Amino acid sequence: MTQTGILIAFEGMDQSGKETQARRLRAWFEARGRSVESLDFPYYDTPIGQEIWKGLHGERDYGADTIQLLYIANRHEFKPRMLEWLAAGRVVICDRYTASSVAYGEAQGLDPEWLFDAQRYLPPPALTVMIDIAPSTAVGRKQANRDRFEQDLQMLERVRVSYRRQAAGPGWVAIDGERAIGEVAADVTRAASTVLAPR
């Protein structure tokens, strides 16, 4: 049987455990015979990605709309590759994807519908996993070298509100990220099993 490609996105604040859970989920899929590709957004090793890094670290003074358009363009850079992987039946796991622009942009006063619409031609996830932690937990897990978004607790609370609102929609699962890694991973694989196509 031909395998269907699956796109899974991890969302949530920095330090929520997205990277760890994405890595564990990749191993879980590979143990079941699936070919997996992983992407981390923003991807800094492109000219667009470098501009994002500069904007996050004070080397550029981009407005909220401009920085989100750069994030969206950064994802579009990988659209052809993602479509190719999905057409080949691979699992594509993204650490951050389209919902990040909605959450962070909305937290800065941008129209969430505009942010949705600006990304409507990107491949849609089959599943979005939101790992939910409190802003204070995020700060406690990373007390140094925080970028400008990570330093603003009030904005992070608004980001959390947006993520929770988005997670009420179809194709999402919200998981409590305040627990042990293994407990979170069990919930992640349980959610992923619902989109795992038979071989």
C-alpha positions, 0 to 999 in steps of 0.5 A, a space after each residue: 500500500 502506498 504511504 500517505 505523507 504526513 505533516 505534523 507541527 509542534 507549537 508552543 512557547 520556547 522552552 516548552 519541550 517542542 524540540 525534545 518531543 519532535 526528536 522523540 516523535 521522529 524516532 517513534 515513526 522511524 521505529 514503525 518503518 516510516 521515512 521522516 524529515 525534520 524542520 526547525 523554524 525559523 531556519 536561520 541558514 538562509 538569507 531570510 533566516 539571517 534577517 530574522 535572527 538579526 531582528 530577534 537580536 536587536 540588529 534590525 528594527 523590524 515592525 511586527 508585520 515585517 518580522 512575521 512576513 519574514 517568518 512566513 517567507 522562511 517557511 515558503 523557502 521550504 515549501 517545494 521540498 516539503 511538498 516533494 517529501 509529502 508526495 513521497 509518503 514521508 513524515 515531515 515534522 516541524 518544530 514551529 510552523 504556521 500557528 507560530 506567526 498567528 500566535 506571536 503576531 496576534 500577541 503584537 496586535 496583528 490581525 490573526 485572519 491576515 496571518 492565516 491568509 498569508 500562509 494559506 498556500 503552505 502545506 497544511 498540517 495533518 496534526 498540530 501539537 501544542 505543548 502548553 506551559 506557563 510563561 513563568 515556566 519558559 523563563 525559569 527554563 532559560 534564564 540567559 540569552 533570551 531573545 526579545 520575544 522571550 523577555 516579554 512576559 506579558 506578551 508571552 501570556 498573550 501568545 499562550 492565549 492565542 495558542 489555546 484559542 487555536 488549539 480548540 480547532 480541528 486537527 489540534 491537540 493541546 498537551 500539558 508541558 509542565 509534566 515529565 518528558 515521558 508523560 508528555 511523549 506518551 500523549 504526543 505518540 497517542 495523538 500521532 497514532 491517529 494520523 499514522 496511515 497503515 502500510 
